Amino acid sequence: MTTVTVDDFKRLIHPLETHPLLTPKEANNLTYQIIELLMDKPCTSQLLQLLARYLTPQAYDALVEERIINHHCGYPLCPYSSSSIHDGEVNTVAKRLNMRAYYKTRYCSKRHYQCSEVFKRQLNSDALFMRVDLDREWFTEGSIENGIVLLEEEEGVVKSLNGLTID
């Protein structure tokens, strides 16, 4: 399974990259194209951070639903499909973590549910066609995507700091 990267997204957004403001039609089309791009494949963490510029919480929920319909974990960074996860493993983990049915049916693990929720809560709820400066260069100082924190990255920082000592 291939992973969707920022370069793949560049090709998708190329016709709109000079538009500082999108029309409602352009915004809806872009949202559907993003969902279509990610409903069958995982993406990189850099792309997920970038998509925070273009997704609303509702659009993210739609993306999660499409991934579920296509038998993938709802979290866009997860490469696992429901067919590659053994039922026994999922059920054992779900029982041990005391997960409600919601987690079991939408995500491969509680961790991915939590990662997904952390990302979703950082999304802007304004409609995409109302957002300005969409043509701003990506990952520059003060850009939206630079402020997005992914739970996996934070966990990695904590793990690396655990090995440090202060003299």
N, C-alpha and C positions, 0 to 999 in steps of 0.2 A: 504494500500500500504506500503510495507516495504522500508526502506531506506538503501542504499548501504553504507557500512562502510569500514574503513581501513582493518578490518579483512577479509572482502569479497575480497578486492583487493589483500591481501597477498596470498590467495589461488590461485588467477589468475596469479600472478607474480612468484610464488614459483619456477617453473622450470628455471627462468631467474635471480633469485636474487643473484647469485654468478658471473654473467657476468658483468664486468666493462664496456664492450662495446658490443653492439648488432650488429648482421649482419643485412643487409637490410631486409631479409626475417623475422627474429625475430622481428625487429622493426615494420614492417607492420602488422604482426600477432598480436602483442601486441596492436597496435593502434586499430585494428578492434575489439579485445576482450574488450578493454576499452569502445568503442562506444556501443558494444552489451550489456555490463553490465549496462550502464547508459541510454540507449535509452528509457526504460520503467519505470525507478524508479529514484527518487531523491537520492542525496548522502549527506553525512555529509560535513560540512565546512572543517573539517580536511582532508577528502579524496580529496576534490577539490583542496586544497592547495598542497597536495602530488602529484596529477596528473599533476601539473605544471612542474614537473620533466620529465614527459613522453609525454606531448602534445605539438604540434606545433599550431600556430594560424589556419592553414589549417585543422588539425585534430579536433580542437575545433569547427570550423565551420561545419565540417561533423557531429560531435556529436549534435550540435544544430539542424541541418537539420533533423537528424534521430528522435530526440525528437519531432520535429514539425510534421513529417510524422506520428508519433504515437500519435498525438493529445495531446502533453504535452507542457507546457511552455518550451521555448528553454533554459532557465537557469537551469543548473543541480541541484541546491539546491532547486528548486521549486517543491513542491509536487502536484501542481494543473494540472489537465488535462483540455483540452479545453471543455470537456463535463461537468466538474464540475463548470466551470465559466459561469455565466449567461450572455447571449448576451447583455442584457440591461446594466449590470454593466460594462462590457468591453467597450461598445460603449460610455457610459456616461463618463467614465474615459478618454477614448481616445479623446473624443471631448473636454473635459475640459482641457486636457493637450496639445491639438492641435498636436496629434501624427500623423505622416505619416502612410500610410498603412503598411510599413515595420514593425513597432513596433506592430501594431495590429495583424498581422498574425503570428508573431514569439514568442511573449512574452505576458504574462498575464497582464503586466503593464510596464509603462515607467521605473519604479524603477528597475525591473528585467532586462530590456534592458541595463540600465546603469551599473548595477552590472556585467552583462555578459561582457560588453565592457571593464570595468576596469580590470576584470580578464584576458580577451583575450590579452589586450595590454601588460600584464606582461609576456606573454609566450615567450619562446625562439624560434626564427624562424629557428634555425639550425635543420637539419634532425635528427631524433631520433637516427639513426645508427651512427651519427657523435659525439654524446655526450659521454663524458667520465665520469667515476666515478658513473655509474648508480647503482653499487653495494654498494655504500656508505650508511651507516645506516641512516634511515629516521629521520627527525626532530632533527638532531644534529647541533651543532654550525657551522654556515657558509653554511648550506645546502640550496638548492634552495627554498624548500617549506617554510622555515622560513622567507624568504624575500617576500613572496607573501601576498599581502594585499587584503582582501575581503571587499567590500564596506559595507556590513552589520556589520562587526566587527568594522569598523571605526565609523559608525553611532552610535553603541552601546557605544563606548568609549566617544564620544562627549556628548551623552545623560547623561552618568554617571558623566561626569565632570561638566555638567551644574548645578548639585545639590551641588557641593562642594563650600565652601567658604574659603578664605585665611584670616587668622587672622593677 
